[in-house]
Amino acid sequence: MDFLEFYKLSEHPFSSSIDNRFYFNSSQHAEALLRLKYAVDTMKGLAVVVGGVGTGKSTLARRMLDELDDTVYEAALLIVLHTSVTTDWLMKKIAMQLGVKNIGSSKLEVLGQVARKLHAIHDSGLKTVILVDEVQMLKSREIMEEFRGLLNMEVSEGKLITLVLFGLPELEDVLSLDLPLKQRISVKYKLKGFEQKITEEYIKHRIKVAACPQGIFASEAVQAVHYYSRGVPRLINTICDNAIFEGFLVKANPIGRDIIESVAQSLDLQPTDEEAEEYRHFG
């Protein structure tokens, strides 16, 4: 018997991979989506989502892409993987995502192709949306200026392209490299860790999606998960995933607070003195 069978799970409920089946529509993520859709619907041009590590920015970006109806939008998602991205690479990547054929070799030529494509998309009745994740890695004033150049392309209804940028708090500094661009932000949303009640709902949701007919964690264990994770979804997943395995090893059902504490210690998720004092009231 493995841990899935022991806890009557059909699959891993706390996998670190992004799976829309497990998407949890928390109040803040729902509000963020609503505001971002307002930005793209009204062709505002630039929207920004900022959040700490593990708060669900990438999950939100993929969710938004999935929810943009392809009969209304021409949408694409770009993920920045390293800090050495150049303006040439970025513009060619955007051109490729927009379906430009025979992409030119010079930046000026590519910009012309992108401009013509944006007008063609608009003339076809669609709105262009480019989502860019991990933008804090683009530590280049030149790239920020290129973004601003794209936003200069407009028609009477609004911008020909809406850029939705997702990044860590350092994104604020990156946008400050080009203040005229930063001033063009029309919608901005900051993601943060869940409150305790939302953490509880999040854990229940993922277990339910994994087809578990019963709870796996004791209530005090869920409190401990929230405490050590600070309500950050990625850390919640990591703690719960490890706790399920550790619980299986000692045949604990439900999983208690002691296992969560052991897992948190092994992951070096130790509290500050102030947080530790607060934790003593958990019971």
C-alpha positions as CSV (number, residue, x, y, z in Angstrom):
1,M,0.0,0.0,0.0
2,D,1.4,3.4,-0.9
3,F,0.5,6.8,0.6
4,L,-2.2,7.5,-2.1
5,E,-4.0,4.4,-1.3
6,F,-3.6,4.9,2.5
7,Y,-5.2,8.3,2.4
8,K,-7.7,7.2,-0.4
9,L,-6.3,9.8,-2.9
10,S,-6.6,9.4,-6.6
11,E,-3.5,11.5,-7.3
12,H,-1.1,13.9,-5.6
13,P,-3.1,16.8,-4.2
14,F,-0.2,19.1,-3.5
15,S,2.0,18.8,-6.5
16,S,4.2,21.8,-7.3
17,S,3.3,21.7,-11.0
18,I,0.6,24.1,-12.3
19,D,-2.6,22.2,-13.0
20,N,-5.7,24.2,-13.7
21,R,-7.9,21.4,-12.3
22,F,-6.5,22.3,-8.8
23,Y,-6.9,26.1,-9.4
24,F,-8.3,27.7,-6.2
25,N,-10.3,30.8,-6.9
26,S,-9.5,32.7,-3.8
27,S,-11.1,36.1,-3.3
28,Q,-7.8,37.9,-4.1
29,H,-7.1,35.9,-7.2
30,A,-10.7,36.4,-8.4
31,E,-10.4,40.1,-7.8
32,A,-7.1,40.2,-9.7
33,L,-8.6,38.4,-12.7
34,L,-11.5,40.8,-12.7
35,R,-9.3,43.9,-12.7
36,L,-7.0,42.4,-15.4
37,K,-9.9,41.6,-17.6
38,Y,-11.2,45.1,-17.2
39,A,-7.8,46.3,-18.4
40,V,-7.8,44.1,-21.5
41,D,-11.5,44.6,-22.3
42,T,-11.1,48.4,-22.3
43,M,-7.7,48.3,-24.1
44,K,-5.9,50.2,-21.3
45,G,-2.5,49.1,-22.4
46,L,-0.6,48.2,-19.3
47,A,-1.5,46.1,-16.2
48,V,0.8,44.8,-13.5
49,V,0.6,42.0,-10.9
50,V,3.2,42.0,-8.2
51,G,3.6,39.4,-5.5
52,G,6.1,37.6,-3.3
53,V,7.6,34.2,-4.1
54,G,5.0,31.5,-4.3
55,T,1.9,33.7,-4.0
56,G,0.4,32.4,-7.3
57,K,1.5,34.8,-10.0
58,S,2.3,32.2,-12.6
59,T,-0.8,30.2,-11.7
60,L,-2.9,33.4,-12.2
61,A,-1.1,34.2,-15.5
62,R,-2.0,30.8,-16.9
63,R,-5.5,31.0,-15.6
64,M,-6.0,34.3,-17.3
65,L,-4.7,33.0,-20.6
66,D,-7.1,30.1,-20.4
67,E,-10.0,32.4,-19.7
68,L,-9.3,34.8,-22.6
69,D,-11.8,33.7,-25.3
70,D,-10.0,33.2,-28.6
71,T,-13.0,34.6,-30.4
72,V,-12.4,37.9,-28.7
73,Y,-8.7,38.0,-28.0
74,E,-5.4,37.2,-29.7
75,A,-3.5,36.3,-26.5
76,A,-0.1,34.8,-25.7
77,L,2.0,34.1,-22.6
78,L,5.7,34.7,-22.5
79,I,7.8,33.4,-19.6
80,V,11.2,35.1,-18.9
81,L,13.6,32.3,-17.9
82,H,16.9,34.3,-17.4
83,T,18.3,37.8,-17.0
84,S,20.2,37.9,-20.3
85,V,17.1,38.5,-22.5
86,T,17.8,41.2,-25.1
87,T,15.4,43.6,-26.8
88,D,15.9,41.8,-30.1
89,W,15.0,38.4,-28.6
90,L,12.0,39.8,-26.9
91,M,10.6,41.6,-29.9
92,K,11.1,38.5,-32.1
93,K,9.4,36.4,-29.5
94,I,6.4,38.7,-29.4
95,A,6.3,38.7,-33.2
96,M,6.4,34.9,-33.3
97,Q,3.6,34.7,-30.7
98,L,1.4,37.0,-32.8
99,G,1.9,34.9,-35.8
100,V,4.2,37.1,-37.9
101,K,5.7,35.2,-40.8
102,N,9.3,35.5,-42.0
103,I,10.4,37.5,-39.0
104,G,13.0,40.1,-40.0
105,S,16.6,40.2,-38.8
106,S,16.8,43.8,-37.6
107,K,14.9,45.3,-34.7
108,L,13.5,48.1,-36.8
109,E,12.1,45.6,-39.3
110,V,10.6,43.4,-36.6
111,L,8.9,46.5,-35.0
112,G,7.3,47.3,-38.4
113,Q,6.1,43.7,-38.7
114,V,4.6,43.7,-35.2
115,A,2.9,47.1,-35.9
116,R,1.3,45.8,-39.1
117,K,0.2,42.6,-37.4
118,L,-1.3,44.5,-34.5
119,H,-3.4,46.6,-36.9
120,A,-4.4,43.4,-38.8
121,I,-5.5,41.8,-35.6
122,H,-7.5,44.9,-34.6
123,D,-9.1,45.0,-38.1
124,S,-10.2,41.4,-37.7
125,G,-12.2,42.4,-34.5
126,L,-9.8,40.9,-32.0
127,K,-7.9,42.5,-29.1
128,T,-4.2,41.7,-28.6
129,V,-3.0,40.7,-25.1
130,I,0.5,39.6,-24.2
131,L,1.1,38.2,-20.7
132,V,4.7,38.3,-19.5
133,D,5.7,36.3,-16.4
134,E,8.8,36.8,-14.3
135,V,9.3,40.3,-15.6
136,Q,11.6,41.2,-12.7
137,M,14.3,39.4,-14.6
138,L,14.2,42.0,-17.4
139,K,16.6,44.5,-15.7
140,S,17.0,46.6,-18.8
141,R,16.0,50.2,-19.4
142,E,16.1,49.4,-23.1
143,I,13.5,46.6,-22.8
144,M,11.2,48.9,-20.7
145,E,11.5,51.5,-23.5
146,E,10.5,48.8,-26.0
147,F,7.4,48.0,-24.0
148,R,6.6,51.7,-24.0
149,G,7.1,51.8,-27.7
150,L,4.5,49.1,-28.1
151,L,2.1,51.0,-26.0
152,N,2.4,54.0,-28.3
153,M,0.6,52.0,-31.0
154,E,-3.1,52.9,-30.6
155,V,-6.4,53.5,-32.3
156,S,-9.4,55.6,-31.3
157,E,-10.7,52.8,-29.0
158,G,-7.5,52.4,-27.1
159,K,-4.1,50.7,-27.3
160,L,-3.5,48.1,-30.0
161,I,-1.9,45.9,-27.5
162,T,-2.4,45.3,-23.8
163,L,0.6,44.1,-21.8
164,V,0.0,42.3,-18.5
165,L,3.2,42.0,-16.5
166,F,3.7,39.5,-13.6
167,G,6.6,39.7,-11.3
168,L,8.2,39.7,-7.8
169,P,8.3,42.9,-5.8
170,E,11.6,43.8,-7.6
171,L,9.4,44.5,-10.6
172,E,8.7,47.9,-9.1
173,D,12.4,48.8,-9.5
174,V,12.5,47.4,-13.0
175,L,9.5,49.5,-14.1
176,S,11.2,52.5,-12.5
177,L,14.0,52.2,-15.1
178,D,11.6,54.0,-17.5
179,L,9.3,56.3,-15.5
180,P,7.1,57.2,-18.5
181,L,6.3,53.5,-18.8
182,K,5.6,53.2,-15.0
183,Q,3.2,56.1,-15.3
184,R,1.2,54.2,-17.9
185,I,0.2,51.5,-15.6
186,S,-3.6,51.5,-15.7
187,V,-4.3,48.5,-13.4
188,K,-2.1,47.2,-10.6
189,Y,-2.7,44.4,-8.2
190,K,-0.6,43.0,-5.3
191,L,-0.9,39.3,-4.3
192,K,-0.1,38.3,-0.7
193,G,-0.4,35.2,1.5
194,F,-3.8,33.8,2.4
195,E,-5.5,34.5,5.7
196,Q,-5.9,31.4,7.9
197,K,-9.5,30.7,6.9
198,I,-8.5,30.8,3.2
199,T,-5.6,28.5,3.8
200,E,-8.1,26.0,5.3
201,E,-10.3,26.3,2.3
202,Y,-7.4,25.9,-0.1
203,I,-6.2,22.7,1.5
204,K,-9.8,21.3,1.5
205,H,-10.2,22.2,-2.1
206,R,-7.0,20.5,-3.3
207,I,-7.8,17.3,-1.3
208,K,-11.4,17.3,-2.8
209,V,-10.0,17.6,-6.3
210,A,-7.8,14.6,-5.6
211,A,-11.0,12.6,-4.9
212,C,-10.4,12.1,-1.2
213,P,-13.7,11.4,0.6
214,Q,-12.4,12.5,3.9
215,G,-10.1,15.0,5.6
216,I,-6.4,14.2,5.9
217,F,-5.3,16.9,8.3
218,A,-6.5,17.5,11.8
219,S,-7.7,21.0,12.4
220,E,-4.7,21.9,14.6
221,A,-2.4,20.6,11.8
222,V,-4.1,22.9,9.3
223,Q,-3.5,25.8,11.7
224,A,0.2,24.8,11.8
225,V,0.4,24.6,8.0
226,H,-0.9,28.2,7.8
227,Y,1.5,29.3,10.5
228,Y,4.6,27.9,8.9
229,S,3.6,28.8,5.4
230,R,2.4,32.3,6.2
231,G,-0.4,31.5,3.9
232,V,1.8,31.3,0.8
233,P,0.3,28.8,-1.6
234,R,3.6,27.3,-2.8
235,L,4.7,26.7,0.8
236,I,1.3,25.3,1.7
237,N,1.8,22.7,-1.1
238,T,5.3,21.9,0.0
239,I,4.4,21.4,3.6
240,C,1.3,19.4,2.9
241,D,3.0,17.2,0.3
242,N,5.8,16.3,2.7
243,A,3.4,15.8,5.6
244,I,1.3,13.3,3.7
245,F,4.4,11.2,3.0
246,E,5.6,11.5,6.6
247,G,2.1,10.7,7.9
248,F,2.0,7.6,5.8
249,L,5.3,6.4,7.2
250,V,3.9,6.4,10.7
251,K,0.4,5.5,9.6
252,A,-1.1,8.8,11.0
253,N,-4.7,9.4,9.9
254,P,-5.5,12.2,10.3
255,I,-2.2,13.9,10.2
256,G,-1.5,15.9,13.4
257,R,0.3,19.1,14.3
258,D,3.4,17.2,15.4
259,I,4.0,16.0,11.8
260,I,3.6,19.5,10.4
261,E,6.1,20.8,13.0
262,S,8.6,18.1,12.1
263,V,8.2,18.8,8.3
264,A,8.5,22.6,8.9
265,Q,11.7,22.1,10.9
266,S,13.2,19.9,8.1
267,L,12.4,22.6,5.6
268,D,13.9,25.3,7.7
269,L,10.6,27.2,8.0
270,Q,11.4,28.4,11.5
271,P,9.4,31.2,12.9
272,T,10.6,34.5,14.3
273,D,10.4,34.9,18.1
274,E,7.3,37.0,17.7
275,E,5.6,34.4,15.5
276,A,6.6,31.7,17.9
277,E,4.9,33.5,20.8
278,E,1.8,33.8,18.7
279,Y,2.0,30.1,17.9
280,R,1.8,29.1,21.5
281,H,-1.9,30.2,21.5
282,F,-2.7,27.5,18.9
283,G,-3.3,25.0,21.7
